[in-house]
Structures are given as structure tokens and as C-alpha cells.
């Protein structure tokens, strides 16, 4: 039996979460959960535009998946 490609699972994640940037943010936060980052630092580390990271963070906060430190 041949190995199935990992691509369908990746596409499912993209469809489920709707944005590659959102997925990158969630993976980053999962791997670095003990550290604090601001959106600008995260954008730089993820090599994504500041505005895209800010938009996704606002959406994740709005749905309650992450908390923004005050």
C-alpha cells in the first residue's frame, strides 16, 4: 500500500481555519505558549505582514480562542 500525501490534511486545515496566516499564528502560539509576544514581533517571526497578523489576532480574540494581554 502506498503512502498517502500529507497535502489533503494540510488543505483541510486551511479550509477549516480559513487562512494560512491564522494557522501560522496558532502553530506559533502553541509552540511558544510560555512566552509573550506582541503582534509586530509575531509578524516578523512568521514573515507575515503586520496588518494580516493584527487582523487574525483580533478574530482569534473575538471568538475566544486566544486572550490578549492588557
mmJSON file of the N, C-alpha and C atoms, coordinates in Angstrom:
{"data_MODEL":{"atom_site":{
"group_PDB":["ATOM","ATOM","ATOM","ATOM","ATOM","ATOM","ATOM","ATOM","ATOM","ATOM","ATOM","ATOM","ATOM","ATOM","ATOM","ATOM","ATOM","ATOM","ATOM","ATOM","ATOM","ATOM","ATOM","ATOM","ATOM","ATOM","ATOM","ATOM","ATOM","ATOM","ATOM","ATOM","ATOM","ATOM","ATOM","ATOM","ATOM","ATOM","ATOM","ATOM","ATOM","ATOM","ATOM","ATOM","ATOM","ATOM","ATOM","ATOM","ATOM","ATOM","ATOM","ATOM","ATOM","ATOM","ATOM","ATOM","ATOM","ATOM","ATOM","ATOM","ATOM","ATOM","ATOM","ATOM","ATOM","ATOM","ATOM","ATOM","ATOM","ATOM","ATOM","ATOM","ATOM","ATOM","ATOM","ATOM","ATOM","ATOM","ATOM","ATOM","ATOM","ATOM","ATOM","ATOM","ATOM","ATOM","ATOM","ATOM","ATOM","ATOM","ATOM","ATOM","ATOM","ATOM","ATOM","ATOM","ATOM","ATOM","ATOM","ATOM","ATOM","ATOM","ATOM","ATOM","ATOM","ATOM","ATOM","ATOM","ATOM","ATOM","ATOM","ATOM","ATOM","ATOM","ATOM","ATOM","ATOM","ATOM","ATOM","ATOM","ATOM","ATOM","ATOM","ATOM","ATOM","ATOM","ATOM","ATOM","ATOM","ATOM","ATOM","ATOM","ATOM","ATOM","ATOM","ATOM","ATOM","ATOM","ATOM","ATOM","ATOM","ATOM","ATOM","ATOM","ATOM","ATOM","ATOM","ATOM","ATOM","ATOM","ATOM","ATOM","ATOM","ATOM","ATOM","ATOM","ATOM","ATOM","ATOM","ATOM","ATOM","ATOM","ATOM","ATOM","ATOM","ATOM","ATOM","ATOM","ATOM","ATOM","ATOM","ATOM","ATOM","ATOM","ATOM","ATOM","ATOM","ATOM","ATOM","ATOM","ATOM","ATOM","ATOM","ATOM","ATOM","ATOM","ATOM","ATOM","ATOM","ATOM","ATOM","ATOM","ATOM","ATOM","ATOM","ATOM","ATOM","ATOM","ATOM","ATOM","ATOM","ATOM","ATOM","ATOM","ATOM","ATOM","ATOM","ATOM","ATOM","ATOM"],
"id":[1,2,3,4,5,6,7,8,9,10,11,12,13,14,15,16,17,18,19,20,21,22,23,24,25,26,27,28,29,30,31,32,33,34,35,36,37,38,39,40,41,42,43,44,45,46,47,48,49,50,51,52,53,54,55,56,57,58,59,60,61,62,63,64,65,66,67,68,69,70,71,72,73,74,75,76,77,78,79,80,81,82,83,84,85,86,87,88,89,90,91,92,93,94,95,96,97,98,99,100,101,102,103,104,105,106,107,108,109,110,111,112,113,114,115,116,117,118,119,120,121,122,123,124,125,126,127,128,129,130,131,132,133,134,135,136,137,138,139,140,141,142,143,144,145,146,147,148,149,150,151,152,153,154,155,156,157,158,159,160,161,162,163,164,165,166,167,168,169,170,171,172,173,174,175,176,177,178,179,180,181,182,183,184,185,186,187,188,189,190,191,192,193,194,195,196,197,198,199,200,201,202,203,204,205,206,207,208,209,210],
"type_symbol":["N","C","C","N","C","C","N","C","C","N","C","C","N","C","C","N","C","C","N","C","C","N","C","C","N","C","C","N","C","C","N","C","C","N","C","C","N","C","C","N","C","C","N","C","C","N","C","C","N","C","C","N","C","C","N","C","C","N","C","C","N","C","C","N","C","C","N","C","C","N","C","C","N","C","C","N","C","C","N","C","C","N","C","C","N","C","C","N","C","C","N","C","C","N","C","C","N","C","C","N","C","C","N","C","C","N","C","C","N","C","C","N","C","C","N","C","C","N","C","C","N","C","C","N","C","C","N","C","C","N","C","C","N","C","C","N","C","C","N","C","C","N","C","C","N","C","C","N","C","C","N","C","C","N","C","C","N","C","C","N","C","C","N","C","C","N","C","C","N","C","C","N","C","C","N","C","C","N","C","C","N","C","C","N","C","C","N","C","C","N","C","C","N","C","C","N","C","C","N","C","C","N","C","C","N","C","C","N","C","C"],
"label_atom_id":["N","CA","C","N","CA","C","N","CA","C","N","CA","C","N","CA","C","N","CA","C","N","CA","C","N","CA","C","N","CA","C","N","CA","C","N","CA","C","N","CA","C","N","CA","C","N","CA","C","N","CA","C","N","CA","C","N","CA","C","N","CA","C","N","CA","C","N","CA","C","N","CA","C","N","CA","C","N","CA","C","N","CA","C","N","CA","C","N","CA","C","N","CA","C","N","CA","C","N","CA","C","N","CA","C","N","CA","C","N","CA","C","N","CA","C","N","CA","C","N","CA","C","N","CA","C","N","CA","C","N","CA","C","N","CA","C","N","CA","C","N","CA","C","N","CA","C","N","CA","C","N","CA","C","N","CA","C","N","CA","C","N","CA","C","N","CA","C","N","CA","C","N","CA","C","N","CA","C","N","CA","C","N","CA","C","N","CA","C","N","CA","C","N","CA","C","N","CA","C","N","CA","C","N","CA","C","N","CA","C","N","CA","C","N","CA","C","N","CA","C","N","CA","C","N","CA","C","N","CA","C","N","CA","C","N","CA","C","N","CA","C","N","CA","C"],
"label_alt_id":[null,null,null,null,null,null,null,null,null,null,null,null,null,null,null,null,null,null,null,null,null,null,null,null,null,null,null,null,null,null,null,null,null,null,null,null,null,null,null,null,null,null,null,null,null,null,null,null,null,null,null,null,null,null,null,null,null,null,null,null,null,null,null,null,null,null,null,null,null,null,null,null,null,null,null,null,null,null,null,null,null,null,null,null,null,null,null,null,null,null,null,null,null,null,null,null,null,null,null,null,null,null,null,null,null,null,null,null,null,null,null,null,null,null,null,null,null,null,null,null,null,null,null,null,null,null,null,null,null,null,null,null,null,null,null,null,null,null,null,null,null,null,null,null,null,null,null,null,null,null,null,null,null,null,null,null,null,null,null,null,null,null,null,null,null,null,null,null,null,null,null,null,null,null,null,null,null,null,null,null,null,null,null,null,null,null,null,null,null,null,null,null,null,null,null,null,null,null,null,null,null,null,null,null,null,null,null,null,null,null],
"label_comp_id":["UNK","UNK","UNK","UNK","UNK","UNK","UNK","UNK","UNK","UNK","UNK","UNK","UNK","UNK","UNK","UNK","UNK","UNK","UNK","UNK","UNK","UNK","UNK","UNK","UNK","UNK","UNK","UNK","UNK","UNK","UNK","UNK","UNK","UNK","UNK","UNK","UNK","UNK","UNK","UNK","UNK","UNK","UNK","UNK","UNK","UNK","UNK","UNK","UNK","UNK","UNK","UNK","UNK","UNK","UNK","UNK","UNK","UNK","UNK","UNK","UNK","UNK","UNK","UNK","UNK","UNK","UNK","UNK","UNK","UNK","UNK","UNK","UNK","UNK","UNK","UNK","UNK","UNK","UNK","UNK","UNK","UNK","UNK","UNK","UNK","UNK","UNK","UNK","UNK","UNK","UNK","UNK","UNK","UNK","UNK","UNK","UNK","UNK","UNK","UNK","UNK","UNK","UNK","UNK","UNK","UNK","UNK","UNK","UNK","UNK","UNK","UNK","UNK","UNK","UNK","UNK","UNK","UNK","UNK","UNK","UNK","UNK","UNK","UNK","UNK","UNK","UNK","UNK","UNK","UNK","UNK","UNK","UNK","UNK","UNK","UNK","UNK","UNK","UNK","UNK","UNK","UNK","UNK","UNK","UNK","UNK","UNK","UNK","UNK","UNK","UNK","UNK","UNK","UNK","UNK","UNK","UNK","UNK","UNK","UNK","UNK","UNK","UNK","UNK","UNK","UNK","UNK","UNK","UNK","UNK","UNK","UNK","UNK","UNK","UNK","UNK","UNK","UNK","UNK","UNK","UNK","UNK","UNK","UNK","UNK","UNK","UNK","UNK","UNK","UNK","UNK","UNK","UNK","UNK","UNK","UNK","UNK","UNK","UNK","UNK","UNK","UNK","UNK","UNK","UNK","UNK","UNK","UNK","UNK","UNK"],
"label_asym_id":["A","A","A","A","A","A","A","A","A","A","A","A","A","A","A","A","A","A","A","A","A","A","A","A","A","A","A","A","A","A","A","A","A","A","A","A","A","A","A","A","A","A","A","A","A","A","A","A","A","A","A","A","A","A","A","A","A","A","A","A","A","A","A","A","A","A","A","A","A","A","A","A","A","A","A","A","A","A","A","A","A","A","A","A","A","A","A","A","A","A","A","A","A","A","A","A","A","A","A","A","A","A","A","A","A","A","A","A","A","A","A","A","A","A","A","A","A","A","A","A","A","A","A","A","A","A","A","A","A","A","A","A","A","A","A","A","A","A","A","A","A","A","A","A","A","A","A","A","A","A","A","A","A","A","A","A","A","A","A","A","A","A","A","A","A","A","A","A","A","A","A","A","A","A","A","A","A","A","A","A","A","A","A","A","A","A","A","A","A","A","A","A","A","A","A","A","A","A","A","A","A","A","A","A","A","A","A","A","A","A"],
"label_entity_id":["1","1","1","1","1","1","1","1","1","1","1","1","1","1","1","1","1","1","1","1","1","1","1","1","1","1","1","1","1","1","1","1","1","1","1","1","1","1","1","1","1","1","1","1","1","1","1","1","1","1","1","1","1","1","1","1","1","1","1","1","1","1","1","1","1","1","1","1","1","1","1","1","1","1","1","1","1","1","1","1","1","1","1","1","1","1","1","1","1","1","1","1","1","1","1","1","1","1","1","1","1","1","1","1","1","1","1","1","1","1","1","1","1","1","1","1","1","1","1","1","1","1","1","1","1","1","1","1","1","1","1","1","1","1","1","1","1","1","1","1","1","1","1","1","1","1","1","1","1","1","1","1","1","1","1","1","1","1","1","1","1","1","1","1","1","1","1","1","1","1","1","1","1","1","1","1","1","1","1","1","1","1","1","1","1","1","1","1","1","1","1","1","1","1","1","1","1","1","1","1","1","1","1","1","1","1","1","1","1","1"],
"label_seq_id":[1,1,1,2,2,2,3,3,3,4,4,4,5,5,5,6,6,6,7,7,7,8,8,8,9,9,9,10,10,10,11,11,11,12,12,12,13,13,13,14,14,14,15,15,15,16,16,16,17,17,17,18,18,18,19,19,19,20,20,20,21,21,21,22,22,22,23,23,23,24,24,24,25,25,25,26,26,26,27,27,27,28,28,28,29,29,29,30,30,30,31,31,31,32,32,32,33,33,33,34,34,34,35,35,35,36,36,36,37,37,37,38,38,38,39,39,39,40,40,40,41,41,41,42,42,42,43,43,43,44,44,44,45,45,45,46,46,46,47,47,47,48,48,48,49,49,49,50,50,50,51,51,51,52,52,52,53,53,53,54,54,54,55,55,55,56,56,56,57,57,57,58,58,58,59,59,59,60,60,60,61,61,61,62,62,62,63,63,63,64,64,64,65,65,65,66,66,66,67,67,67,68,68,68,69,69,69,70,70,70],
"pdbx_PDB_ins_code":[null,null,null,null,null,null,null,null,null,null,null,null,null,null,null,null,null,null,null,null,null,null,null,null,null,null,null,null,null,null,null,null,null,null,null,null,null,null,null,null,null,null,null,null,null,null,null,null,null,null,null,null,null,null,null,null,null,null,null,null,null,null,null,null,null,null,null,null,null,null,null,null,null,null,null,null,null,null,null,null,null,null,null,null,null,null,null,null,null,null,null,null,null,null,null,null,null,null,null,null,null,null,null,null,null,null,null,null,null,null,null,null,null,null,null,null,null,null,null,null,null,null,null,null,null,null,null,null,null,null,null,null,null,null,null,null,null,null,null,null,null,null,null,null,null,null,null,null,null,null,null,null,null,null,null,null,null,null,null,null,null,null,null,null,null,null,null,null,null,null,null,null,null,null,null,null,null,null,null,null,null,null,null,null,null,null,null,null,null,null,null,null,null,null,null,null,null,null,null,null,null,null,null,null,null,null,null,null,null,null],
"Cartn_x":[0.842,0.0,0.895,0.584,1.416,1.01,1.981,1.715,0.861,-0.109,-0.913,-0.16,-0.402,0.234,-0.332,0.479,0.064,-0.729,-0.762,-1.413,-2.904,-3.702,-5.125,-5.368,-4.58,-4.732,-4.412,-3.382,-2.998,-4.106,-4.676,-5.785,-6.989,-7.251,-8.365,-8.154,-6.938,-6.631,-6.836,-6.379,-6.561,-8.036,-8.825,-10.265,-10.914,-10.517,-11.101,-10.797,-9.566,-9.168,-9.227,-9.348,-9.619,-8.45,-7.318,-6.218,-4.891,-3.946,-2.615,-1.961,-2.213,-1.651,-2.206,-3.498,-4.136,-3.528,-3.296,-2.699,-1.281,-0.519,0.845,0.835,-0.11,-0.213,-0.542,-1.518,-1.905,-0.761,-0.066,1.091,2.166,2.427,3.445,3.082,1.849,1.419,1.451,1.087,1.118,2.542,3.484,4.882,5.572,5.026,5.657,4.709,3.891,2.827,3.328,4.55,5.061,5.64,5.748,6.355,5.286,5.624,4.749,5.284,4.392,4.763,3.745,4.205,3.238,3.049,2.047,1.705,2.849,3.557,4.655,5.779,6.132,7.163,6.735,5.466,4.951,4.976,4.583,4.595,6.002,6.969,8.365,8.838,8.556,8.982,8.286,7.019,6.253,6.441,7.146,7.357,6.03,5.15,3.836,3.673,2.783,2.521,1.887,2.306,1.751,0.223,-0.324,-1.77,-2.502,-1.916,-2.533,-2.52,-1.415,-1.306,-2.268,-2.336,-3.275,-4.716,-5.089,-6.452,-6.78,-5.854,-6.096,-6.129,-5.278,-5.287,-6.618,-7.106,-8.401,-9.513,-9.485,-10.503,-10.398,-9.189,-8.988,-9.405,-9.16,-9.598,-11.124,-11.713,-13.172,-13.904,-13.383,-14.053,-13.634,-12.706,-12.324,-11.275,-10.607,-9.602,-8.303,-7.999,-6.816,-7.213,-6.39,-6.597,-5.489,-5.867,-4.89,-4.497,-3.207,-2.717,-2.88,-3.345,-3.572,-2.445],
"Cartn_y":[-1.165,0.0,1.239,2.197,3.398,4.406,5.228,6.273,7.364,7.838,8.952,10.247,11.194,12.502,13.243,14.056,14.886,16.094,16.343,17.52,17.606,16.534,16.661,17.129,16.659,17.091,18.573,19.013,20.419,21.283,20.84,21.576,21.631,20.563,20.541,21.563,21.656,22.666,24.071,24.309,25.618,25.943,24.975,25.189,25.419,24.638,24.734,26.074,26.514,27.746,28.958,28.756,29.838,30.704,30.58,31.48,30.833,30.914,30.376,31.166,32.473,33.303,32.889,32.611,32.183,30.876,29.96,28.677,28.887,29.751,30.045,30.645,31.54,32.166,31.12,30.269,29.246,28.271,27.843,26.953,27.645,28.91,29.671,29.798,30.152,30.315,28.987,27.908,26.592,26.204,26.514,26.157,27.092,28.289,29.305,29.814,28.929,29.344,29.961,29.713,30.273,31.675,32.13,33.434,34.454,35.726,36.819,37.44,37.73,38.357,39.417,40.512,41.444,41.11,41.708,41.376,41.683,42.769,43.146,42.111,41.662,40.623,39.335,38.989,37.753,37.842,38.985,39.169,39.0,39.55,39.443,37.995,37.301,35.901,34.989,35.307,34.49,34.922,36.024,36.589,36.869,37.526,37.931,39.427,40.041,41.474,41.777,42.898,43.319,43.371,43.951,44.119,42.779,41.802,40.472,39.788,39.896,39.292,39.976,41.301,42.03,41.613,41.493,41.093,39.708,38.77,37.403,37.326,38.086,38.099,38.642,39.716,40.277,39.248,38.5,37.48,36.361,35.913,34.841,35.275,36.531,37.073,37.144,37.635,37.786,36.464,35.391,34.097,33.388,34.006,33.461,32.367,32.215,31.15,31.557,32.844,33.354,34.572,34.907,36.099,37.085,38.333,39.39,39.924,40.007,40.511,42.026,42.549,44.001,44.708],
"Cartn_z":[0.0,0.0,0.0,-0.845,-0.924,0.139,0.514,1.495,0.868,1.617,1.128,1.377,0.511,0.638,1.845,2.462,3.587,3.107,1.798,1.235,1.56,1.46,1.792,3.226,4.167,5.556,5.681,4.994,5.029,4.432,3.324,2.706,3.634,4.349,5.293,6.39,6.905,7.918,7.363,6.138,5.528,5.368,4.94,4.801,6.156,7.134,8.467,9.113,9.023,9.681,8.761,7.472,6.547,6.118,6.743,6.435,6.805,5.892,6.186,7.319,7.343,8.406,9.757,9.82,11.068,11.552,10.658,11.016,11.542,10.88,11.333,12.742,12.99,14.31,15.366,15.091,16.062,16.338,15.311,15.497,16.32,15.992,16.701,18.176,18.471,19.859,20.611,19.936,20.56,20.943,20.058,20.304,21.297,21.462,22.308,23.383,23.927,24.832,26.139,26.518,27.772,27.597,26.379,26.107,25.721,25.9,25.488,24.205,23.275,22.014,21.679,21.083,20.539,19.061,18.46,17.076,16.114,16.362,15.472,15.523,16.723,16.865,16.175,16.376,15.784,14.255,13.71,12.258,11.702,12.405,11.96,11.994,13.082,13.212,12.203,11.884,10.947,9.494,9.298,7.963,7.273,8.019,7.523,7.734,6.991,7.118,8.473,9.071,10.364,10.329,9.281,9.194,9.147,8.464,8.378,9.741,10.455,11.781,12.75,12.703,13.57,13.312,12.038,11.67,12.226,12.067,12.53,14.053,14.723,16.191,16.703,16.097,16.5,16.345,15.236,15.0,16.031,16.348,17.322,18.726,19.062,20.357,20.389,19.3,19.225,19.44,18.872,19.035,20.327,21.079,22.375,22.346,21.211,21.1,21.768,21.752,22.446,23.267,24.237,25.054,24.78,24.739,24.54,25.894,26.143,27.426,27.443,28.559,28.65,29.306],
"occupancy":[1.0,1.0,1.0,1.0,1.0,1.0,1.0,1.0,1.0,1.0,1.0,1.0,1.0,1.0,1.0,1.0,1.0,1.0,1.0,1.0,1.0,1.0,1.0,1.0,1.0,1.0,1.0,1.0,1.0,1.0,1.0,1.0,1.0,1.0,1.0,1.0,1.0,1.0,1.0,1.0,1.0,1.0,1.0,1.0,1.0,1.0,1.0,1.0,1.0,1.0,1.0,1.0,1.0,1.0,1.0,1.0,1.0,1.0,1.0,1.0,1.0,1.0,1.0,1.0,1.0,1.0,1.0,1.0,1.0,1.0,1.0,1.0,1.0,1.0,1.0,1.0,1.0,1.0,1.0,1.0,1.0,1.0,1.0,1.0,1.0,1.0,1.0,1.0,1.0,1.0,1.0,1.0,1.0,1.0,1.0,1.0,1.0,1.0,1.0,1.0,1.0,1.0,1.0,1.0,1.0,1.0,1.0,1.0,1.0,1.0,1.0,1.0,1.0,1.0,1.0,1.0,1.0,1.0,1.0,1.0,1.0,1.0,1.0,1.0,1.0,1.0,1.0,1.0,1.0,1.0,1.0,1.0,1.0,1.0,1.0,1.0,1.0,1.0,1.0,1.0,1.0,1.0,1.0,1.0,1.0,1.0,1.0,1.0,1.0,1.0,1.0,1.0,1.0,1.0,1.0,1.0,1.0,1.0,1.0,1.0,1.0,1.0,1.0,1.0,1.0,1.0,1.0,1.0,1.0,1.0,1.0,1.0,1.0,1.0,1.0,1.0,1.0,1.0,1.0,1.0,1.0,1.0,1.0,1.0,1.0,1.0,1.0,1.0,1.0,1.0,1.0,1.0,1.0,1.0,1.0,1.0,1.0,1.0,1.0,1.0,1.0,1.0,1.0,1.0,1.0,1.0,1.0,1.0,1.0,1.0],
"B_iso_or_equiv":[0.0,0.0,0.0,0.0,0.0,0.0,0.0,0.0,0.0,0.0,0.0,0.0,0.0,0.0,0.0,0.0,0.0,0.0,0.0,0.0,0.0,0.0,0.0,0.0,0.0,0.0,0.0,0.0,0.0,0.0,0.0,0.0,0.0,0.0,0.0,0.0,0.0,0.0,0.0,0.0,0.0,0.0,0.0,0.0,0.0,0.0,0.0,0.0,0.0,0.0,0.0,0.0,0.0,0.0,0.0,0.0,0.0,0.0,0.0,0.0,0.0,0.0,0.0,0.0,0.0,0.0,0.0,0.0,0.0,0.0,0.0,0.0,0.0,0.0,0.0,0.0,0.0,0.0,0.0,0.0,0.0,0.0,0.0,0.0,0.0,0.0,0.0,0.0,0.0,0.0,0.0,0.0,0.0,0.0,0.0,0.0,0.0,0.0,0.0,0.0,0.0,0.0,0.0,0.0,0.0,0.0,0.0,0.0,0.0,0.0,0.0,0.0,0.0,0.0,0.0,0.0,0.0,0.0,0.0,0.0,0.0,0.0,0.0,0.0,0.0,0.0,0.0,0.0,0.0,0.0,0.0,0.0,0.0,0.0,0.0,0.0,0.0,0.0,0.0,0.0,0.0,0.0,0.0,0.0,0.0,0.0,0.0,0.0,0.0,0.0,0.0,0.0,0.0,0.0,0.0,0.0,0.0,0.0,0.0,0.0,0.0,0.0,0.0,0.0,0.0,0.0,0.0,0.0,0.0,0.0,0.0,0.0,0.0,0.0,0.0,0.0,0.0,0.0,0.0,0.0,0.0,0.0,0.0,0.0,0.0,0.0,0.0,0.0,0.0,0.0,0.0,0.0,0.0,0.0,0.0,0.0,0.0,0.0,0.0,0.0,0.0,0.0,0.0,0.0,0.0,0.0,0.0,0.0,0.0,0.0],
"pdbx_formal_charge":[null,null,null,null,null,null,null,null,null,null,null,null,null,null,null,null,null,null,null,null,null,null,null,null,null,null,null,null,null,null,null,null,null,null,null,null,null,null,null,null,null,null,null,null,null,null,null,null,null,null,null,null,null,null,null,null,null,null,null,null,null,null,null,null,null,null,null,null,null,null,null,null,null,null,null,null,null,null,null,null,null,null,null,null,null,null,null,null,null,null,null,null,null,null,null,null,null,null,null,null,null,null,null,null,null,null,null,null,null,null,null,null,null,null,null,null,null,null,null,null,null,null,null,null,null,null,null,null,null,null,null,null,null,null,null,null,null,null,null,null,null,null,null,null,null,null,null,null,null,null,null,null,null,null,null,null,null,null,null,null,null,null,null,null,null,null,null,null,null,null,null,null,null,null,null,null,null,null,null,null,null,null,null,null,null,null,null,null,null,null,null,null,null,null,null,null,null,null,null,null,null,null,null,null,null,null,null,null,null,null],
"auth_seq_id":[1,1,1,2,2,2,3,3,3,4,4,4,5,5,5,6,6,6,7,7,7,8,8,8,9,9,9,10,10,10,11,11,11,12,12,12,13,13,13,14,14,14,15,15,15,16,16,16,17,17,17,18,18,18,19,19,19,20,20,20,21,21,21,22,22,22,23,23,23,24,24,24,25,25,25,26,26,26,27,27,27,28,28,28,29,29,29,30,30,30,31,31,31,32,32,32,33,33,33,34,34,34,35,35,35,36,36,36,37,37,37,38,38,38,39,39,39,40,40,40,41,41,41,42,42,42,43,43,43,44,44,44,45,45,45,46,46,46,47,47,47,48,48,48,49,49,49,50,50,50,51,51,51,52,52,52,53,53,53,54,54,54,55,55,55,56,56,56,57,57,57,58,58,58,59,59,59,60,60,60,61,61,61,62,62,62,63,63,63,64,64,64,65,65,65,66,66,66,67,67,67,68,68,68,69,69,69,70,70,70],
"auth_comp_id":["UNK","UNK","UNK","UNK","UNK","UNK","UNK","UNK","UNK","UNK","UNK","UNK","UNK","UNK","UNK","UNK","UNK","UNK","UNK","UNK","UNK","UNK","UNK","UNK","UNK","UNK","UNK","UNK","UNK","UNK","UNK","UNK","UNK","UNK","UNK","UNK","UNK","UNK","UNK","UNK","UNK","UNK","UNK","UNK","UNK","UNK","UNK","UNK","UNK","UNK","UNK","UNK","UNK","UNK","UNK","UNK","UNK","UNK","UNK","UNK","UNK","UNK","UNK","UNK","UNK","UNK","UNK","UNK","UNK","UNK","UNK","UNK","UNK","UNK","UNK","UNK","UNK","UNK","UNK","UNK","UNK","UNK","UNK","UNK","UNK","UNK","UNK","UNK","UNK","UNK","UNK","UNK","UNK","UNK","UNK","UNK","UNK","UNK","UNK","UNK","UNK","UNK","UNK","UNK","UNK","UNK","UNK","UNK","UNK","UNK","UNK","UNK","UNK","UNK","UNK","UNK","UNK","UNK","UNK","UNK","UNK","UNK","UNK","UNK","UNK","UNK","UNK","UNK","UNK","UNK","UNK","UNK","UNK","UNK","UNK","UNK","UNK","UNK","UNK","UNK","UNK","UNK","UNK","UNK","UNK","UNK","UNK","UNK","UNK","UNK","UNK","UNK","UNK","UNK","UNK","UNK","UNK","UNK","UNK","UNK","UNK","UNK","UNK","UNK","UNK","UNK","UNK","UNK","UNK","UNK","UNK","UNK","UNK","UNK","UNK","UNK","UNK","UNK","UNK","UNK","UNK","UNK","UNK","UNK","UNK","UNK","UNK","UNK","UNK","UNK","UNK","UNK","UNK","UNK","UNK","UNK","UNK","UNK","UNK","UNK","UNK","UNK","UNK","UNK","UNK","UNK","UNK","UNK","UNK","UNK"],
"auth_asym_id":["A","A","A","A","A","A","A","A","A","A","A","A","A","A","A","A","A","A","A","A","A","A","A","A","A","A","A","A","A","A","A","A","A","A","A","A","A","A","A","A","A","A","A","A","A","A","A","A","A","A","A","A","A","A","A","A","A","A","A","A","A","A","A","A","A","A","A","A","A","A","A","A","A","A","A","A","A","A","A","A","A","A","A","A","A","A","A","A","A","A","A","A","A","A","A","A","A","A","A","A","A","A","A","A","A","A","A","A","A","A","A","A","A","A","A","A","A","A","A","A","A","A","A","A","A","A","A","A","A","A","A","A","A","A","A","A","A","A","A","A","A","A","A","A","A","A","A","A","A","A","A","A","A","A","A","A","A","A","A","A","A","A","A","A","A","A","A","A","A","A","A","A","A","A","A","A","A","A","A","A","A","A","A","A","A","A","A","A","A","A","A","A","A","A","A","A","A","A","A","A","A","A","A","A","A","A","A","A","A","A"],
"auth_atom_id":["N","CA","C","N","CA","C","N","CA","C","N","CA","C","N","CA","C","N","CA","C","N","CA","C","N","CA","C","N","CA","C","N","CA","C","N","CA","C","N","CA","C","N","CA","C","N","CA","C","N","CA","C","N","CA","C","N","CA","C","N","CA","C","N","CA","C","N","CA","C","N","CA","C","N","CA","C","N","CA","C","N","CA","C","N","CA","C","N","CA","C","N","CA","C","N","CA","C","N","CA","C","N","CA","C","N","CA","C","N","CA","C","N","CA","C","N","CA","C","N","CA","C","N","CA","C","N","CA","C","N","CA","C","N","CA","C","N","CA","C","N","CA","C","N","CA","C","N","CA","C","N","CA","C","N","CA","C","N","CA","C","N","CA","C","N","CA","C","N","CA","C","N","CA","C","N","CA","C","N","CA","C","N","CA","C","N","CA","C","N","CA","C","N","CA","C","N","CA","C","N","CA","C","N","CA","C","N","CA","C","N","CA","C","N","CA","C","N","CA","C","N","CA","C","N","CA","C","N","CA","C","N","CA","C","N","CA","C","N","CA","C","N","CA","C"],
"pdbx_PDB_model_num":[1,1,1,1,1,1,1,1,1,1,1,1,1,1,1,1,1,1,1,1,1,1,1,1,1,1,1,1,1,1,1,1,1,1,1,1,1,1,1,1,1,1,1,1,1,1,1,1,1,1,1,1,1,1,1,1,1,1,1,1,1,1,1,1,1,1,1,1,1,1,1,1,1,1,1,1,1,1,1,1,1,1,1,1,1,1,1,1,1,1,1,1,1,1,1,1,1,1,1,1,1,1,1,1,1,1,1,1,1,1,1,1,1,1,1,1,1,1,1,1,1,1,1,1,1,1,1,1,1,1,1,1,1,1,1,1,1,1,1,1,1,1,1,1,1,1,1,1,1,1,1,1,1,1,1,1,1,1,1,1,1,1,1,1,1,1,1,1,1,1,1,1,1,1,1,1,1,1,1,1,1,1,1,1,1,1,1,1,1,1,1,1,1,1,1,1,1,1,1,1,1,1,1,1,1,1,1,1,1,1]
}}}
